């Protein structure tokens, strides 16, 4: 049965604007990756259907909504970490400000020790697409995420990893203006560099908005 304080936390996060809240078990990861934290909370905020449609149809370059929701997800994660610390647990919000200061992000390789999408995978939220983004059946890639690492004893289910549902689709590779996307199908043994050249990526969000799963969400 879900703990009362865990349920209260979920309700408060939803009240504060979180659309997706998932819990993940990190105990199977090495201590170098999970930093000694056994659990994680994934917090997601959906991008609007209008934002996705405009980005697809008008080559929109105004990313205000995306940037705002990325910041909101970060702030929710920081609030959650403080909430858990007040309850007496250890917690670390993997917000952009925190991972830069705490050595969780390597600027040379443009990689973090434990990406939000890895936590989303462990929580059964989706799979990694050919565009190296998390893809879900319901929302495609249209989710801004942040995560919290903690030792709080959450009730956590351990779902099986979801296999890639990208199939033969390679629209993300075709649409990429810098040819950063390699077009390979993700699997649990696949590393980032087999999917994308991050040093060629310019973060234009075309692969996010044109993904068939994201387009399906925007049209629903």
C-alpha positions, -999 to +999 in steps of 0.1 A: +000+000+000+014+034-009+027+054+020+006+083+032+034+108+029+043+095-006+007+100-017+007+135-001+039+144-020+023+133-053-008+154-047+013+184-039+035+180-070+004+178-091-011+208-075+022+226-083+019+217-120+036+183-125+019+162-152+039+130-147+053+116-114+071+083-115+092+064-089+122+043-098+144+018-080+181+026-085+195-002-064+206-023-095+229+005-106+265+009-095+273+033-067+293+054-093+260+059-111+234+062-084+258+080-060+245+058-031+209+067-036+185+038-038+154+055-052+145+083-076+115+105-085+109+115-121+089+147-125+076+157-159+057+186-174+041+183-208+047+206-237+015+220-251+000+206-283+001+241-297+038+244-291+044+211-309+021+220-338+037+255-343+072+240-342+063+215-369+043+238-392+060+272-389+096+263-381+091+282-349+123+294-332+107+308-301+114+282-274+100+302-245+076+275-235+102+248-236+127+268-216+100+278-191+088+243-185+124+230-182+129+256-154+096+247-138+105+210-137+139+219-122+121+240-095+097+212-087+126+188-083+144+212-059+112+217-039+108+179-037+144+174-024+138+200+003+105+183+012+122+149+016+151+165+036+126+180+060+112+145+065+148+133+075+158+117+043+187+124+020+177+139-014+195+155-043+176+174-071+192+169-105+183+204-116+205+222-141+220+244-114+228+215-091+244+190-115+267+217-128+280+226-094+282+190-080+301+173-108+271+153-121+275+168-156+307+165-177+309+196-199+336+180-221+315+149-230+282+167-226+270+138-204+255+134-169+262+106-145+225+096-143+203+112-170+166+119-163+157+096-193+175+067-176+154+071-145+123+073-168+133+040-184+137+023-150+103+037-140+087+022-171+077+055-187+090+049-222+120+040-244+149+059-259+142+069-295+166+071-325+168+108-316+183+099-281+152+114-264+127+096-241+096+086-261+063+076-245+033+061-262+010+088-248+031+120-253+060+111-276+089+133-266+068+162-255+080+161-218+103+184-199+118+164-171+138+166-139+146+140-112+154+137-076+178+111-061+169+100-026+171+073+001+135+078+010+117+044+013+092+049-015+069+021-027+083+013-061+074-012-087+101-025-110+085-028-145+104-044-174+122-021-198+101-010-227+116-020-260+120+006-288+088+012-308+106+034-334+105+005-359+116+016-394+107+052-388+136+076-393+119+109-396+141+123-368+172+114-389+158+129-420+147+162-403+180+168-385+196+198-401+231+189-389+230+151-395+236+145-358+212+116-356+226+083-368+194+064-372+201+034-350+175+016-329+181+018-292+185-012-270+196-017-234+231-023-246+232+008-268+251+038-257+244+075-266+272+078-292+256+050-312+225+071-316+236+107-319+267+129-323+259+154-295+287+178-307+268+183-339+234+187-323+222+224-322+191+217-300+166+229-326+139+205-313+130+193-348+135+157-338+113+162-308+084+178-326+084+157-357+086+123-339+055+103-350+046+097-314+049+134-305+028+143-336+002+117-326-001+134-291-004+169-307-032+157-330-052+140-303 
